[in-house]
Amino acid sequence: MSAVREDFREILSLVRPGARVLDVGCEDGALLELLTRDKGVDGQGLEISPEGVAACLARGLAVVQGDGDRDLDHFPTRAFDYAILSKTLQQMREPRHVLSELLRIAEQAVVSVPNFGHWRVRWALLSRGRMPETGALPEPWWSTPNIHLCTLRDFTTLCDDLGLRIDACMSLADGKPARSIDPRQPIENWRAETALFLLSRKTEAGVVAPAKSDLFG
């Protein structure tokens, strides 16, 4: 397991064995292959690039070519137990709609986003007056695929607006082991380079289930 990406490790720990999983923006299928091998999931990928689709098929994975901005609308409601969107939401044209659709087609969503409130980002803007380049945001502003960057505070506010519950959240930074956090704590908006969320819908009555004390460390 030493070669497995840290965010993949955390996603693997969140998904229950044998679950139905949709990996949106699955790229070459590395995560989906890991989930299939180690958790026995019934997995499917959605990938926009022909090269990614070909790589998934070469791994023997079920994948369809499609655009997460448009094609999630065609999936049946509750067709999956988990919908995964790893480091891709900020590249979507309509992230609010995409996030809402993930929680329509799946009982839970696993979503990771780079945090534009991280201290290195703030320092780059303050000290150099330029768009930052960090481990989570490595591309220069003129070539980045990211079009809707956000901070942790922005993301938790969007979850509230959409009636989503944060079941768990992990911080990833500097290649260190992930740690469980409460993303609503102001200090985490400075510390987390990338945040990985496990999300679900709030209850039908609109009441948020009590947070478990072990979820946010």
N, C-alpha and C positions, 0 to 999 in steps of 0.2 A: 504493500500500500504506500510505500515511501514516495513513489513517483506520481501519486494521484494529487491533483490540484486541491488546495485546501478548501475552496468553495465546493468542489465536487464531493469531498469528504463530508461536509456538512449537509449537503443535499441528500447524500446517501443515508445519513443518520435520520433524516426527517421522513423519508418515504418508507411506508410499511411494506413488508414482503407481499408479493403477489398483486400489488395494486395496479390499476389502470392508469397509465401515465402518458401525457402529451408533452413533448419537449418542443417548445416553440422557438424557432431559430436555433435548431440543433446542430448547425454547422456540420462537422465531419462525423457526428454521431458518437463521440468519445464518451460523453456523459450517459447517453442512452444505452450504450453498450455496457458500461459499468453497472448501471441499474439493472439491466437484464441479467447480467452475470451474477451479481452479488445479492440482488434482492428478488430475482425471478419475476420482475414486473412484466405486465402486458403493455409494452411500450410502442408508441408511434411518434414519429418526428414530423415537424413542419419546417421546411427550409426553403429559402427563396433562391439560393444560388444553385445552378446546375452542378457545379463542382462539389458542393456539399451534399447534394442528393446522391451523386455518384459515389461519394465516399461512404455514405450511409449504406447504400445498397451493397457495396463491396464488403461491408461488415455483416451483411445479412440482416439488416434492420428494416423495419417497416417505416417508410417515409413517403411523404407526398410533397411535391413542390408547391409552394404557396407563400403568400405575403401575410404576415401576422397582422398588418394594419387592416386588411380587407377580408381575409379568408376565415378568420375565427368565427365570423357571423354564420358560417355554413355548418358549424359543428352542432350536433344536438345538445340540448341542455342536460347537464349531469352525465355526459358521456364518459367522463374520466373521474378518477379519485383525486388526481393531482395534475395541475397544469404548471409547467416549469418555464420561466422566462429568465434566463441567466445573463446579466449584464447587457440587456438588449432594450429594455423599456425606454431608455433615453434616446434610442435611435428611431423610435416610432414617431410617425407623424401625429397620431392621436393617442397619446399614452393613457389618457383618462378612459377612453373607449376600450382600449386594449385591456387595461386592468379590469374593467367591469366585465368584459367578455370572458376573461380567464376564470372569474368566479361565477360565471353562468354555466360554463361547460364543465367545470370541475368543482368538487366539494372544497378543495383547498388549492391555493396557489403558492408556489415557491418563486419568489422574485428577488433578484439582487440588483442593486443600483450603486453606481459610484456616488460618493457624497461630495457635492460641490461646496459644502461647509467645512470640509476637513482643513486643519490648520495650515497644511502646506499650500493649499489652494488660496487661502486667505493671505498667507505671507507673500506668495508670488504676486498677487494683485496689489498688496500694500507696498512691497519693497521695489518691485520692478514695473508695476503698472501694466503688466502684460498677462494675457491668458495663460494659465498655468499648464505645465506638463508634469504629471506625476505617474506613479506606477499604475494607478487606476485610470488615469487620463493621459495616455502616452502620446497622442497625436497632436501636432500643432493645430491651431484654430482653423487654418485654411484647408486642412485635409481631414478633419475629424468627422466620423459618421454621426457623432452625437449632436442632436439638434434640440433636445429638451432635457438639459441638465437640471438637477434639483438638489436641495439639501435634505438631510433627514427630516427637518421640520416641515419642509414642503411636502415630503412624501407622506408623513403621518397625517398631515392636514388633509391631503387628498384621500387617504384611507377613511378618515372621518366623514368627508363629504360623500363618499360612495357607500357608506354604511358597512365598512369592512372592519373585521377584528384582527388585531395582530396577535397571533397565537404564540409566536416566538420570533426572536430577532438575534442575529449574530453579527458581530463586528469583525471585519477582516482588514488588516493593515500591515504593511511592511513585511509580508510573507510570514508573519507570526501565526501561531495557532489561533483559530477562531475563539472568540469569547462571547458568552451570552450577555446581552445588554437590554436595558430599557431605552428604546430609541427616543422616547419623549424627554429624557433627561438632557438638559442643555449641554452638559459637558460632552455627551456622546456626539453631538453635532460638530464638535471640534475634533474628537479623537478617531472616529470611524472613517477609514479611507473608503471602504465599501461596506454596505450593509446587506445582509441576506434575511429576507422576511418569509415567514410562514403565515399565510393569510386565509381567512374564511369569512363568510357572511355573518353579520350579526343575527341574532334570533329574530324570528318573524315579528315578535312583539316590539322589536327595536331596543331591547335591553341587552347590553353587553355582558357576556358571561364573565364572572369574576376571574381575574388573571391568576394563574397558578404562580406561587411564590418562586418556583424553581425556574420559570421560563426566562426571567430577566436578571438572573444571578443576584 
